Amino acid sequence: MLDFSPMATPVVNRPPRINLRRPNVMKEVQAQVVTHYRSEIVDYLRANGNTLTANGHLTIRLAKEFGFCYGVERAIDLAYAARKVFSEDQRILLLGEIIHNPEVNDQLRSMGIEPLQSRPTENELKSLTSEDVVIIPAFGTEVSTRQVIEAIGCTIVDTTCGDVMSVWKRVRQYSRDQVTSIIHGKSWHEETMATSSQATATNGHYLVVLTLEDVDYVCDYIVQGGDRDAFLHRFRGAHSKDFDPERHLEAIGVANQTTMLRGETEEVQRRLKAAMLSKYGEQGIDRHFRFFDTICGATQDRQDALQRLLTQPMDLLIVVGGYNSSNTSHLAEMGEAKLPTYFIKNAGKMVSPKRIIHYDQHQNKEVESNDWLSASPQTVGITAGASCPNNLIEDAIKRLFELKGLSVQEYIPAEPSPPSPQ
């Protein structure tokens, strides 16, 4: 009988590897993905300076970088390919969400891909058989979860993003060198839980910090010491088992959830390094402190593009994406610091010019705002996180035009007809 406890290390019974990325399969998959998620309107904006104007009524400014990144596209392609390659009567299950976008996950469910908890319950694990296919999402999964699924003999389709695996490599090296991983991220996020498990799987330790206030607390403890029990209470649920700040903060290495704000992660690194320099001096810094840049390139591209967009005159910003998407939430934070910003998961949240339903990150819930869209001419910026498909961005653009009493198609030239044969 398999042991489903977190500390168990089941004997692995790996099934043969199946290549899902065969050219004939991927050709069909990509055609299907285009049908589900492509947007002709977004394609038009990209080809025309990312701006669309209805003279005297509305101007749309679209960020230069937005929407699906390579890692997300790969994850979706593999999930679609699994549904095509494996027989219809073979169960395909997904650990949690493939990405943090409700429409994409709903689409997978409609294709017969069944969801499991991202951290499966014992009953869910006991229901699995060696005939099942299990998809690991783009965020990855915890080491113990994968071990159990492998031991059952399930076929695994691993869509873990390469940038996430690069962080795992760093964290495992820290552990082998007896360096504690200080992970800048959200301790409850699937990616951070997966990264944390890489540290403990190699007999290492970790501590997750989210805010700069968290970092300052850790720095003060490193330099001055403090109340061990108070420290552990503050970071309850965000550190490894048997973590002892007296011992495990002597040598630290910074890592991060790949979707955090680069500037904030760099500040985390700077403050921790300063604390270690204060404690151990310049000569001892290499033994006590390490840091590698592991921010996702696509995340940074979207943040940089929004930063450039925010330098242009605009009346408001629409951010489209899943409310539990970390990289999308940071885009909303950037917008909120500059101008009225509305974080919506789809165009249906723009109910009328008088009423919009949007996500308030401070209250962790949807709220309503009134009189958000004026009858006078306005310039509206739009961006979206790496997990948002183009068709949802198109829906938002169409809805903005509708609320102004316009049809977007009137402002997009029809493609010219091919020349007549001579």
Sine and cosine of phi, psi and omega as CSV:
sin_phi,cos_phi,sin_psi,cos_psi,sin_omega,cos_omega
0.00,0.00,0.65,-0.76,0.00,-1.00
-0.97,0.25,0.60,-0.80,0.09,-1.00
-1.00,-0.09,0.88,-0.48,-0.05,-1.00
-1.00,-0.08,0.14,0.99,-0.01,-1.00
-0.94,0.34,0.46,-0.89,-0.08,-1.00
-0.87,0.49,-0.48,0.88,-0.08,-1.00
-1.00,0.02,-0.07,1.00,-0.03,-1.00
-0.94,0.35,0.51,-0.86,0.09,-1.00
-0.80,-0.60,0.99,0.13,-0.09,-1.00
-0.89,0.45,0.45,-0.89,0.11,-0.99
-0.93,0.36,0.78,-0.62,-0.09,-1.00
-0.99,0.11,0.74,-0.67,0.05,-1.00
-0.84,-0.54,0.98,0.20,-0.16,-0.99
-0.97,0.23,0.75,-0.66,0.11,-0.99
-0.97,0.26,0.26,-0.97,0.02,-1.00
-0.88,0.47,0.55,-0.83,0.01,-1.00
-0.96,0.29,0.63,-0.78,0.01,-1.00
-0.87,-0.50,0.80,-0.60,-0.01,-1.00
-0.99,0.13,0.95,-0.31,0.01,-1.00
-1.00,0.09,-0.31,0.95,-0.13,-0.99
-1.00,-0.07,0.61,0.80,0.08,-1.00
-0.94,0.35,0.59,-0.80,-0.09,-1.00
-0.80,0.60,-0.68,0.74,-0.04,-1.00
-0.92,0.39,-0.60,0.80,0.02,-1.00
-0.93,0.37,-0.73,0.69,-0.07,-1.00
-0.93,0.38,-0.49,0.87,0.06,-1.00
-0.89,0.46,-0.69,0.72,0.04,-1.00
-0.92,0.38,-0.66,0.75,-0.03,-1.00
-0.88,0.47,-0.75,0.67,-0.08,-1.00
-0.91,0.41,-0.55,0.84,0.09,-1.00
-0.91,0.42,-0.63,0.77,0.01,-1.00
-0.94,0.35,-0.66,0.75,0.01,-1.00
-0.89,0.45,-0.67,0.74,0.04,-1.00
-0.87,0.50,-0.68,0.73,0.01,-1.00
-0.86,0.51,-0.65,0.76,-0.08,-1.00
-0.98,0.20,-0.57,0.82,-0.26,-0.97
-0.81,-0.59,-0.17,0.99,-0.07,-1.00
-0.96,0.28,0.39,-0.92,0.04,-1.00
-0.68,-0.73,0.86,-0.50,0.06,-1.00
-0.93,0.37,-0.56,0.83,0.00,-1.00
-0.92,0.40,-0.69,0.73,0.04,-1.00
-0.90,0.43,-0.66,0.75,0.05,-1.00
-0.85,0.52,-0.65,0.76,0.01,-1.00
-0.90,0.44,-0.72,0.70,0.00,-1.00
-0.87,0.49,-0.67,0.74,-0.01,-1.00
-0.87,0.49,-0.59,0.81,-0.03,-1.00
-0.99,0.13,-0.09,1.00,-0.09,-1.00
-0.73,-0.68,0.75,0.66,0.13,-0.99
0.96,0.29,0.25,0.97,0.04,-1.00
0.86,0.51,0.44,0.90,0.00,-1.00
-0.72,-0.69,0.64,-0.77,0.06,-1.00
-0.69,-0.73,0.81,-0.58,-0.08,-1.00
-0.84,-0.55,0.76,-0.65,0.21,-0.98
-0.97,-0.25,0.98,-0.17,-0.21,-0.98
-0.73,0.68,0.80,-0.60,0.07,-1.00
0.98,0.22,0.05,1.00,-0.05,-1.00
-0.79,-0.62,-0.82,0.58,-0.17,-0.99
-0.40,-0.92,0.67,-0.74,0.15,-0.99
-0.83,-0.56,0.77,-0.64,0.07,-1.00
-0.97,-0.25,0.78,-0.62,0.13,-0.99
-0.90,-0.44,0.88,-0.47,-0.01,-1.00
-0.98,-0.20,0.73,-0.68,0.03,-1.00
-0.84,0.54,0.48,-0.88,-0.04,-1.00
-0.92,0.39,-0.54,0.84,0.03,-1.00
-0.83,-0.55,0.75,-0.66,-0.05,-1.00
-0.21,-0.98,0.21,-0.98,0.16,-0.99
0.94,0.34,-0.29,-0.96,-0.15,-0.99
-0.75,0.67,0.75,-0.66,0.17,-0.99
-0.99,-0.13,0.06,-1.00,-0.03,-1.00
-0.87,0.48,-0.68,0.73,-0.04,-1.00
-0.89,0.46,-0.63,0.77,0.04,-1.00
-0.93,0.38,-0.71,0.71,0.02,-1.00
-0.86,0.51,-0.67,0.74,0.00,-1.00
-0.90,0.44,-0.69,0.72,-0.01,-1.00
-0.88,0.48,-0.71,0.71,0.00,-1.00
-0.91,0.41,-0.69,0.73,0.03,-1.00
-0.84,0.54,-0.70,0.72,-0.03,-1.00
-0.92,0.39,-0.61,0.79,0.04,-1.00
-0.90,0.43,-0.69,0.72,0.04,-1.00
-0.90,0.44,-0.66,0.75,0.00,-1.00
-0.89,0.46,-0.63,0.78,0.02,-1.00
-0.86,0.51,-0.67,0.74,-0.01,-1.00
-0.91,0.41,-0.50,0.87,0.00,-1.00
-0.99,0.17,-0.60,0.80,-0.14,-0.99
-0.99,0.14,-0.67,0.75,-0.05,-1.00
-1.00,0.09,0.47,-0.88,-0.11,-0.99
-0.90,0.43,0.42,-0.91,-0.06,-1.00
-0.90,0.44,-0.47,0.88,-0.01,-1.00
-1.00,0.00,0.08,1.00,0.04,-1.00
-1.00,-0.08,0.79,-0.61,-0.04,-1.00
-0.94,0.34,0.72,-0.70,0.14,-0.99
-0.87,-0.49,0.83,-0.56,-0.07,-1.00
-0.85,-0.53,0.52,-0.86,-0.05,-1.00
-0.86,-0.51,0.78,-0.63,0.07,-1.00
-0.96,0.28,0.97,-0.24,0.02,-1.00
0.95,0.31,-0.84,-0.55,-0.03,-1.00
-0.87,-0.50,0.63,-0.78,0.00,-1.00
-0.89,0.45,-0.64,0.77,0.13,-0.99
-0.54,-0.84,0.14,-0.99,-0.01,-1.00
-1.00,-0.01,0.94,0.34,0.13,-0.99
-0.58,-0.82,0.88,-0.48,-0.12,-0.99
-0.90,0.44,-0.59,0.80,-0.03,-1.00
-0.91,0.41,-0.65,0.76,0.02,-1.00
-0.91,0.42,-0.69,0.72,0.01,-1.00
-0.92,0.39,-0.58,0.82,0.09,-1.00
-0.90,0.44,-0.62,0.78,0.01,-1.00
-0.89,0.46,-0.67,0.74,0.02,-1.00
-0.90,0.44,-0.64,0.77,0.04,-1.00
-0.89,0.45,-0.61,0.79,0.02,-1.00
-0.92,0.40,-0.35,0.94,0.04,-1.00
-1.00,0.02,0.04,1.00,0.05,-1.00
1.00,-0.03,0.24,0.97,0.08,-1.00
-1.00,-0.01,0.89,-0.46,-0.15,-0.99
-1.00,0.02,0.67,-0.74,0.01,-1.00
-0.99,0.10,0.62,-0.79,0.24,-0.97
-0.93,-0.37,0.23,-0.97,0.18,-0.98
-0.89,0.45,0.53,-0.85,0.05,-1.00
-0.88,0.47,-0.54,0.84,0.17,-0.99
-0.91,-0.41,1.00,-0.01,-0.19,-0.98
-0.86,0.52,0.58,-0.82,0.09,-1.00
-0.96,0.29,0.26,-0.97,0.03,-1.00
-0.87,0.50,-0.64,0.77,0.02,-1.00
-0.90,0.43,-0.64,0.77,0.04,-1.00
-0.89,0.46,-0.68,0.73,0.01,-1.00
-0.91,0.42,-0.63,0.78,0.00,-1.00
-0.93,0.38,-0.37,0.93,0.00,-1.00
-0.98,0.18,-0.24,0.97,-0.04,-1.00
-0.97,0.24,0.52,-0.85,0.09,-1.00
-0.77,-0.64,0.16,-0.99,0.00,-1.00
-0.93,0.37,-0.19,0.98,0.02,-1.00
-1.00,0.08,-0.19,0.98,-0.09,-1.00
-0.99,0.12,0.46,-0.89,0.13,-0.99
-0.95,-0.32,0.76,-0.65,0.01,-1.00
-0.86,-0.51,0.81,-0.59,0.02,-1.00
-1.00,-0.10,0.82,-0.58,0.13,-0.99
-1.00,0.01,0.79,-0.62,-0.11,-0.99
-0.96,0.29,0.05,-1.00,-0.05,-1.00
-0.87,0.49,-0.46,0.89,-0.01,-1.00
-0.97,0.25,-0.24,0.97,-0.14,-0.99
1.00,0.05,-0.12,-0.99,0.06,-1.00
-0.56,-0.83,0.23,-0.97,-0.02,-1.00
-0.94,0.34,0.53,-0.85,-0.06,-1.00
-0.83,0.56,-0.70,0.71,-0.05,-1.00
-0.90,0.44,-0.60,0.80,0.03,-1.00
-0.90,0.43,-0.72,0.70,0.00,-1.00
-0.89,0.46,-0.65,0.76,-0.02,-1.00
-0.87,0.50,-0.68,0.73,-0.01,-1.00
-0.91,0.41,-0.69,0.72,-0.02,-1.00
-0.90,0.43,-0.64,0.77,0.06,-1.00
-0.90,0.43,-0.65,0.76,-0.02,-1.00
-0.90,0.43,-0.55,0.84,0.06,-1.00
-0.92,0.39,-0.45,0.89,0.00,-1.00
0.99,-0.14,0.22,0.98,0.03,-1.00
-0.89,0.46,0.51,-0.86,0.19,-0.98
-0.98,0.20,0.79,-0.61,-0.05,-1.00
-0.96,-0.28,0.77,-0.64,0.15,-0.99
-0.95,-0.30,0.96,-0.28,-0.12,-0.99
-0.99,-0.12,0.93,-0.37,0.01,-1.00
-0.97,-0.26,0.27,0.96,-0.04,-1.00
-0.81,0.59,0.75,-0.67,-0.01,-1.00
-0.90,0.44,0.63,-0.78,0.00,-1.00
-0.89,0.46,-0.55,0.84,0.03,-1.00
-0.91,0.40,-0.60,0.80,0.05,-1.00
-0.91,0.42,-0.68,0.73,-0.01,-1.00
-0.91,0.42,-0.48,0.88,0.07,-1.00
-0.90,0.43,-0.63,0.78,0.07,-1.00
-0.90,0.43,-0.69,0.72,0.00,-1.00
-0.84,0.54,-0.66,0.75,0.00,-1.00
-0.86,0.51,-0.68,0.73,0.00,-1.00
-0.91,0.41,-0.69,0.72,-0.05,-1.00
-0.91,0.42,-0.66,0.75,0.03,-1.00
-0.89,0.45,-0.62,0.78,0.03,-1.00
-0.91,0.41,-0.67,0.75,0.08,-1.00
-0.81,0.59,-0.74,0.67,-0.06,-1.00
-0.88,0.47,-0.69,0.72,0.00,-1.00
-0.88,0.48,-0.51,0.86,-0.01,-1.00
-1.00,-0.04,0.17,0.98,-0.01,-1.00
0.86,0.51,0.65,0.76,0.07,-1.00
-0.94,-0.34,0.78,-0.62,0.00,-1.00
-0.97,0.23,0.73,-0.68,0.03,-1.00
-0.99,0.13,0.86,-0.51,0.17,-0.99
-0.99,-0.15,0.94,-0.33,-0.13,-0.99
-0.98,-0.20,0.88,-0.48,0.08,-1.00
-0.99,0.11,0.94,-0.33,-0.04,-1.00
0.05,-1.00,-0.21,-0.98,0.01,-1.00
-0.98,-0.22,0.89,-0.46,-0.14,-0.99
-0.88,0.47,-0.41,0.91,-0.04,-1.00
-1.00,-0.02,-0.10,1.00,-0.05,-1.00
-0.98,0.22,0.61,-0.79,-0.06,-1.00
-0.84,0.55,-0.65,0.76,-0.02,-1.00
-0.90,0.43,-0.71,0.71,-0.03,-1.00
-0.92,0.39,-0.61,0.79,0.06,-1.00
-0.90,0.44,-0.63,0.77,0.04,-1.00
-0.91,0.42,-0.67,0.74,0.01,-1.00
-0.91,0.42,-0.68,0.73,0.02,-1.00
-0.86,0.51,-0.63,0.77,-0.04,-1.00
-0.92,0.39,-0.43,0.90,0.06,-1.00
-0.92,0.40,-0.57,0.82,0.03,-1.00
-0.92,0.38,-0.76,0.65,-0.06,-1.00
-0.95,0.32,-0.46,0.89,0.01,-1.00
-0.92,0.40,-0.38,0.93,0.04,-1.00
-0.94,-0.34,0.50,0.87,0.08,-1.00
0.88,0.47,0.52,0.86,0.03,-1.00
-0.96,-0.29,-0.09,-1.00,0.00,-1.00
-0.79,-0.61,0.37,-0.93,0.01,-1.00
-0.56,-0.83,0.35,-0.94,0.13,-0.99
-0.62,-0.79,0.77,-0.64,0.00,-1.00
-0.98,-0.18,0.79,-0.61,0.08,-1.00
-0.88,-0.48,0.67,-0.75,-0.03,-1.00
-0.95,-0.30,-0.76,0.65,-0.11,-0.99
-0.96,-0.27,0.27,-0.96,0.09,-1.00
-0.93,0.38,-0.43,0.90,0.11,-0.99
-0.91,0.42,-0.64,0.77,0.10,-1.00
-0.85,0.52,-0.71,0.70,-0.05,-1.00
-0.89,0.45,-0.69,0.72,0.00,-1.00
-0.89,0.46,-0.59,0.81,0.04,-1.00
-0.89,0.46,-0.70,0.71,0.03,-1.00
-0.90,0.43,-0.68,0.73,-0.01,-1.00
-0.88,0.48,-0.70,0.72,0.03,-1.00
-0.87,0.49,-0.63,0.78,0.00,-1.00
-0.92,0.39,-0.64,0.76,0.02,-1.00
-0.87,0.49,-0.71,0.70,-0.12,-0.99
-0.99,0.17,-0.68,0.74,-0.16,-0.99
-0.93,-0.37,-0.19,0.98,-0.13,-0.99
0.98,0.20,-0.10,-1.00,-0.02,-1.00
0.19,-0.98,-0.30,-0.95,-0.04,-1.00
-1.00,0.08,0.94,-0.34,-0.04,-1.00
-0.85,0.53,-0.72,0.69,-0.04,-1.00
-0.91,0.42,-0.63,0.78,0.04,-1.00
-0.90,0.43,-0.62,0.79,0.04,-1.00
-0.88,0.48,-0.77,0.64,-0.04,-1.00
-0.90,0.43,-0.55,0.84,0.04,-1.00
-0.93,0.37,-0.68,0.73,-0.01,-1.00
-0.87,0.49,-0.64,0.77,-0.06,-1.00
-0.97,-0.24,0.46,0.89,0.03,-1.00
-0.84,0.54,0.77,-0.64,-0.02,-1.00
0.99,0.15,0.03,1.00,-0.06,-1.00
-0.81,-0.59,0.40,0.92,0.05,-1.00
-0.56,-0.83,0.26,-0.97,-0.02,-1.00
-0.95,0.31,0.36,-0.93,0.05,-1.00
-0.87,0.49,0.66,-0.75,0.01,-1.00
0.91,0.42,0.34,0.94,0.07,-1.00
-0.90,0.44,0.75,-0.66,0.00,-1.00
-0.80,-0.60,0.94,-0.35,-0.04,-1.00
-0.88,0.48,-0.37,0.93,0.03,-1.00
-0.93,0.37,-0.55,0.84,-0.07,-1.00
-0.96,-0.28,-0.60,0.80,-0.21,-0.98
-1.00,-0.05,0.13,0.99,0.14,-0.99
-0.94,-0.33,0.21,0.98,0.02,-1.00
-0.97,0.24,-0.54,0.84,0.07,-1.00
-0.70,-0.71,0.86,-0.51,-0.09,-1.00
-0.75,-0.66,0.47,-0.88,0.10,-1.00
-0.73,-0.68,0.74,-0.68,-0.05,-1.00
-1.00,0.03,0.71,-0.70,0.14,-0.99
-0.72,-0.69,-0.01,-1.00,-0.01,-1.00
-0.39,-0.92,0.40,-0.92,0.28,-0.96
-0.91,0.42,0.75,-0.66,-0.21,-0.98
-0.92,0.39,-0.25,0.97,-0.10,-1.00
-0.98,-0.21,0.25,0.97,0.03,-1.00
-0.98,0.20,0.25,-0.97,0.08,-1.00
-0.93,0.36,0.79,-0.61,-0.05,-1.00
-0.84,0.54,-0.73,0.68,-0.05,-1.00
-0.86,0.51,-0.60,0.80,0.00,-1.00
-0.95,0.31,-0.67,0.74,0.05,-1.00
-0.89,0.46,-0.64,0.77,0.04,-1.00
-0.89,0.45,-0.58,0.81,0.04,-1.00
-0.94,0.34,-0.60,0.80,0.10,-0.99
-0.84,0.54,-0.75,0.66,-0.01,-1.00
-0.87,0.49,-0.69,0.72,-0.05,-1.00
-0.89,0.45,-0.70,0.72,-0.05,-1.00
-0.93,0.36,-0.64,0.77,0.01,-1.00
-0.92,0.38,-0.65,0.76,0.03,-1.00
-0.89,0.46,-0.65,0.76,0.02,-1.00
-0.88,0.47,-0.62,0.78,0.03,-1.00
-0.91,0.42,-0.68,0.74,0.00,-1.00
-0.93,0.36,-0.57,0.82,0.08,-1.00
-0.91,0.42,-0.64,0.77,0.02,-1.00
-0.90,0.43,-0.60,0.80,-0.06,-1.00
-0.98,0.18,-0.67,0.74,-0.19,-0.98
-0.88,-0.47,-0.17,0.99,0.03,-1.00
0.99,0.14,0.22,-0.98,-0.05,-1.00
-0.88,0.47,-0.62,0.78,-0.05,-1.00
-0.92,0.38,-0.44,0.90,-0.04,-1.00
-0.98,-0.19,0.04,1.00,-0.16,-0.99
-0.90,0.43,-0.61,0.79,-0.05,-1.00
-0.92,0.40,-0.46,0.89,0.02,-1.00
-0.99,0.15,-0.37,0.93,-0.15,-0.99
-0.92,-0.39,-0.17,0.99,-0.08,-1.00
-0.55,-0.83,0.70,-0.71,0.07,-1.00
-0.67,-0.75,0.44,-0.90,0.02,-1.00
-0.41,-0.91,0.68,-0.73,0.11,-0.99
-0.74,-0.67,0.59,-0.80,0.02,-1.00
-0.98,0.19,0.94,-0.34,-0.03,-1.00
-0.82,-0.58,0.44,0.90,0.11,-0.99
-0.96,0.29,0.69,-0.73,0.02,-1.00
-0.88,0.47,0.75,-0.66,-0.01,-1.00
-0.88,0.47,-0.64,0.77,0.00,-1.00
-0.92,0.40,-0.63,0.77,0.06,-1.00
-0.86,0.50,-0.71,0.70,-0.01,-1.00
-0.91,0.40,-0.63,0.77,0.02,-1.00
-0.85,0.52,-0.66,0.75,-0.02,-1.00
-0.94,0.33,-0.59,0.81,0.06,-1.00
-0.92,0.38,-0.68,0.74,0.01,-1.00
-0.90,0.43,-0.66,0.76,-0.01,-1.00
-0.91,0.42,-0.64,0.77,0.04,-1.00
-0.92,0.38,-0.62,0.79,0.03,-1.00
-0.85,0.52,-0.66,0.75,0.04,-1.00
-0.92,0.38,-0.66,0.75,0.01,-1.00
-0.87,0.49,-0.61,0.79,-0.06,-1.00
-0.94,0.34,-0.18,0.98,0.07,-1.00
-0.99,0.14,-0.19,0.98,-0.01,-1.00
-1.00,-0.02,0.46,-0.89,0.01,-1.00
-0.93,0.38,0.82,-0.57,0.03,-1.00
-0.55,-0.83,0.43,-0.90,0.02,-1.00
-1.00,-0.04,-0.52,0.86,0.00,-1.00
-0.33,-0.95,0.23,-0.97,-0.02,-1.00
-0.79,-0.62,0.71,-0.71,0.13,-0.99
-0.95,-0.31,0.80,-0.59,0.08,-1.00
-0.92,-0.39,0.86,-0.51,-0.08,-1.00
-0.95,-0.30,0.76,-0.65,0.07,-1.00
0.31,-0.95,0.07,-1.00,0.01,-1.00
-0.93,0.36,0.64,-0.76,-0.05,-1.00
-0.92,0.39,-0.40,0.92,0.02,-1.00
-0.99,-0.11,0.24,0.97,0.05,-1.00
-1.00,0.08,0.89,-0.46,-0.06,-1.00
-0.90,0.44,-0.73,0.68,-0.07,-1.00
-0.92,0.39,-0.54,0.84,0.03,-1.00
-0.94,0.34,-0.63,0.78,-0.01,-1.00
-0.89,0.46,-0.56,0.83,0.03,-1.00
-0.94,0.34,-0.55,0.83,0.09,-1.00
-0.89,0.46,-0.67,0.74,0.04,-1.00
-0.89,0.46,-0.64,0.76,0.04,-1.00
-0.87,0.50,-0.68,0.74,0.00,-1.00
-0.89,0.45,-0.67,0.74,0.01,-1.00
-0.91,0.42,-0.69,0.73,-0.05,-1.00
-0.86,0.51,-0.47,0.88,-0.01,-1.00
-0.96,0.28,-0.22,0.98,-0.11,-0.99
-0.89,-0.46,-0.60,0.80,-0.14,-0.99
-0.30,-0.96,0.19,-0.98,0.04,-1.00
-0.83,0.56,0.81,-0.58,-0.10,-0.99
-0.77,-0.64,0.70,-0.71,-0.02,-1.00
-0.82,-0.58,0.89,-0.45,-0.03,-1.00
-1.00,-0.10,0.95,-0.32,-0.06,-1.00
-0.83,-0.56,0.50,-0.87,0.02,-1.00
-1.00,0.00,-0.33,0.94,0.09,-1.00
-0.30,-0.95,0.17,-0.99,-0.09,-1.00
-0.92,0.40,-0.38,0.92,0.01,-1.00
-0.89,0.46,-0.28,0.96,0.02,-1.00
-0.97,0.25,-0.28,0.96,0.09,-1.00
-1.00,0.05,0.99,0.10,-0.18,-0.98
-0.94,0.35,-0.70,0.71,-0.02,-1.00
-0.29,-0.96,0.14,-0.99,0.07,-1.00
-0.88,0.47,-0.34,0.94,-0.01,-1.00
-1.00,-0.01,-0.32,0.95,-0.20,-0.98
-0.59,-0.81,0.80,-0.60,0.11,-0.99
-0.74,-0.68,0.65,-0.76,0.06,-1.00
-0.96,-0.27,0.85,-0.53,-0.08,-1.00
-0.60,-0.80,0.24,-0.97,-0.10,-1.00
-1.00,-0.01,0.80,-0.60,0.07,-1.00
-0.98,-0.18,0.93,-0.36,-0.06,-1.00
-0.94,0.34,-0.40,0.92,0.00,-1.00
-0.97,0.25,-0.55,0.83,0.02,-1.00
-0.99,-0.12,-0.14,0.99,-0.02,-1.00
0.83,0.56,0.69,0.72,0.04,-1.00
-0.31,-0.95,0.27,-0.96,0.11,-0.99
-0.96,0.28,0.61,-0.79,0.06,-1.00
-0.75,-0.66,0.21,-0.98,0.06,-1.00
-0.93,-0.36,0.63,-0.78,0.15,-0.99
-0.83,-0.55,0.54,-0.84,-0.06,-1.00
-0.93,-0.37,0.42,-0.91,0.07,-1.00
0.79,0.61,0.70,0.72,-0.10,-1.00
-1.00,0.08,-0.41,0.91,-0.04,-1.00
-0.88,-0.48,0.88,-0.48,-0.08,-1.00
-0.99,0.12,0.42,-0.91,0.09,-1.00
-0.97,0.23,-0.31,0.95,0.01,-1.00
-0.98,0.20,0.24,-0.97,0.01,-1.00
-0.84,0.55,0.68,-0.74,-0.01,-1.00
-0.65,-0.76,0.44,-0.90,0.15,-0.99
-0.92,-0.39,0.84,-0.54,-0.08,-1.00
-0.89,-0.45,0.81,-0.59,0.10,-0.99
-1.00,0.00,0.54,-0.84,0.04,-1.00
-0.70,-0.71,0.70,-0.71,0.17,-0.99
-0.59,-0.81,0.14,-0.99,-0.02,-1.00
-0.43,-0.90,0.48,-0.88,0.01,-1.00
-0.97,0.25,0.09,-1.00,-0.09,-1.00
-0.93,0.37,-0.18,0.98,0.00,-1.00
-0.97,-0.25,0.20,0.98,-0.07,-1.00
-0.97,-0.25,0.83,-0.56,0.02,-1.00
-0.97,0.24,0.39,-0.92,-0.06,-1.00
-0.90,0.44,-0.50,0.87,-0.03,-1.00
-0.90,0.43,-0.49,0.87,0.05,-1.00
-0.96,0.29,-0.54,0.84,0.08,-1.00
-0.93,0.38,-0.66,0.75,0.07,-1.00
-0.86,0.52,-0.71,0.71,0.01,-1.00
-0.84,0.54,-0.65,0.76,0.00,-1.00
-0.91,0.41,-0.66,0.75,0.02,-1.00
-0.90,0.43,-0.73,0.69,0.03,-1.00
-0.85,0.53,-0.68,0.74,-0.05,-1.00
-0.91,0.41,-0.63,0.77,0.04,-1.00
-0.87,0.49,-0.68,0.73,0.04,-1.00
-0.90,0.44,-0.69,0.72,0.01,-1.00
-0.86,0.52,-0.66,0.75,-0.03,-1.00
-0.93,0.37,-0.31,0.95,0.09,-1.00
-1.00,-0.08,0.08,1.00,-0.01,-1.00
0.97,0.25,0.47,0.88,-0.08,-1.00
-0.84,-0.55,0.28,-0.96,0.15,-0.99
-0.91,-0.42,0.84,-0.55,-0.07,-1.00
-0.88,0.47,-0.53,0.85,-0.05,-1.00
-0.89,0.46,-0.42,0.91,0.01,-1.00
-0.92,0.38,-0.32,0.95,-0.08,-1.00
-0.95,-0.32,0.15,0.99,0.06,-1.00
-0.89,-0.46,0.91,-0.42,-0.04,-1.00
-0.87,0.50,0.65,-0.76,0.09,-1.00
-0.93,0.37,0.52,-0.85,0.03,-1.00
-0.90,0.43,0.68,-0.73,-0.01,-1.00
-0.90,0.44,0.56,-0.83,0.03,-1.00
-0.94,0.34,0.54,-0.84,0.03,-1.00
-0.90,0.43,0.52,-0.85,-0.02,-1.00
-0.88,0.48,0.57,-0.82,0.01,-1.00
-0.94,0.35,0.58,-0.81,0.02,-1.00
-0.90,0.43,0.64,-0.76,-0.02,-1.00
-0.99,0.14,0.00,0.00,0.00,0.00
